[in-house]
Amino acid sequence: MDHQDLRTLQILEELGNEPVPSQRDLAKKLNVSLGLVNSFVKRLMQKGYFKITTFPRNRVKYILTPKGAMEKTRLTYAYIHHSYQFYKDARQKLRELFEGLTQAGVRSLIFYGATDLAEIAFLSLQETSLELAAVVDDQRIGKEFLRHTVLASEELEKISFDRVLITALRERERVMERLEHMGISGKKVATFK
């Protein structure tokens, strides 16, 4: 599923909610510009996925058409299929990674990134003798995640661990640079491929 299909699904879902969100609210929720939301809404309306009505004069209501409902269903199915495939592939790759780490004598890991991948990694970790020492994520400091309070990256120096597993896929390069800057050897870093 490509990024545009995912964005289309998100917009179709949001426009079907009550109360109807404004385009500004939609942009904020989807973390995109107002102009991009406006462009998507116009394009989806031109495709016949929904109709726009006004009531009273200053309020807009989006009505999903049968064609829009079919597209939403198709995209939902594609999203579920994509998510399942990602989960299945991630579990297999993590099993192999954890097996290799165990054979190399690794006993404890830190997850860098409180993400969906970290949740999948945590499930896979339960099948091994490896221990999760901490979860680090500078965007979620202090929140509870996987029975751990999320720590700031600066706290890595205070924790005993054998490897850091980067579970922040979208920020992998930034995290690698951050770890290198902190003096953590690349040999102590594991990545998900």
Sequence and secondary structure as in RCSB ss.txt:
>XXXX:A:sequence
MDHQDLRTLQILEELGNEPVPSQRDLAKKLNVSLGLVNSFVKRLMQKGYFKITTFPRNRVKYILTPKGAMEKTRL
TYAYIHHSYQFYKDARQKLRELFEGLTQAGVRSLIFYGATDLAEIAFLSLQETSLELAAVVDDQRIGKEFLRHTV
LASEELEKISFDRVLITALRERERVMERLEHMGISGKKVATFK
>XXXX:A:secstr
  HHHHHHHHHHHHHTSSS   HHHHHHHHTS HHHHHHHHHHHHHTTSEEEEESSTT EEEEE HHHHHHHHHH
HHHHHHHHHHHHHHHHHHHHHHHHHHHHTT  EEEEES SHHHHHHHHHHTTSS EEEEEE TTSTT EETTEE 
B GGGGGGS  SEEEE  GGGHHHHHHHHHHTT  GGGEEE  
